[in-house]
Amino acid sequence: MKKLLFVIGIVLLVTFWLNQRVMAKDDIRIGFSMALTGPYAPAAKGQMEAYLLWEEQVNKKGGIFVKEFGKKLPVKLVYYDDKSEAETAVKVYEKLITDDKVDLLFSPNSTTIHFAVFPIAEKYKVPIVGSAAASVKLRELKSRYFWFTTATMPDLNMKALVNFLKSLKVKTVAVVCVQEVFPRENYEYLIPLLKEGGFDIVLQKDYPRGVKDLIPLLSEAKSKNPDAFIGLTYVPDTMLITTQVQEIGFSPKFFFVLVGGASVAFEPKFGESTEGISTFGHWSPKGKWRGAKEFYDNYVAKFKVKPDYLNSSLGYLACEIVEEAVERAGTLNWEKIRDVIATNEFTTINGPIKFTGSENLRTPYMVLQWQKREVEIVYPPEVATAKPLYPKPPWPKR
């Protein structure tokens, strides 16, 4: 009898301890690094703001319901500046896991830093839904704990872009490329596809990251009089090129920039000069997806600027996937959350997403274009929100 009472006592003590532990959980701490400074900072701004908007909106609802704790838990973002440096980001993620002991992780900005952080996820078996990163090499990583939401993989990007150029009946093309991982991968797929498509490539040149003057290169492109100019760019050189082509009066029928053409700072900087500029991405507030317009409106209301049509939307939908995964798993256990992410379809502001391995193959690649100071989807036709402007109107008189 004494033994039975002892066992019952132990069970009651353990039950009390577990209940106290459950009740003591006050929030969900989510950690990440972000390029708040350095060369990636302009592109990271929209992603960072999307994270902050999501945090605010989730907490307005009382938080995320976690069955394990029997209640909604508010979220708290824990983040550090990685200074656009891969080695700094690695140290941050190690700290978040081992020192800060966060409950979950969000992804950083840029393909380069995603590559650097990837081994951390595998080492600690912590699920991370990537956002602002794309590379065909990501497929080779055979990740169990890392996924990539973007549809803008370089091979698919460039195949769709070339098909779009064919539909416009473009004949001659000038291509310039910054010496960076993601633009370079796009370049390696674009050139063969243009040649296979019978396009006349009148110029193909690269330039170093951090360049301050591209007028000589752009003047050479202008002298070739191409139908299409394709800049495989990052944000700083997107801004530089868009400024300097106007200075020299180079106004091709089709003008495309890679990263930055849909960024937070682009439309405020160039205003009516954005008309007809094309860029890459796969989201618009006019898309027929649940919550797309609401996200846009809430973002503008909070930050007084339009969201980045690539990084803001990618950042926010990654948050949506994590939120839904936690609710479905009913726990903050990393392995159970990992299984939910790997096997389920998620409803997002960019439509349904389901991962095949680590890749999102549900979302098609799209070409975006500025029209009347708004971003429209102009390709492919089945998801287009507007017809393409071709030829692009001349630059406004300066």
PyMOL commands that set and color helices and strands:
alter all, ss='L'
color gray80, all
select helices_A, chain A and resi 2-24+41-60+67-69+86-98+111-124+136-141+154-168+181-196+215-224+235-247+266-274+292-303+311-329+334-343+381-383
alter helices_A, ss='H'
color red, helices_A
select strands_A, chain A and resi 28-34+64-66+71-73+75-81+104-105+128-130+146-148+172-178+200-207+228-232+254-257+277-281+345-348+351-356+359-360+366-371+374-379
alter strands_A, ss='S'
color yellow, strands_A
deselect
rebuild
show_as cartoon
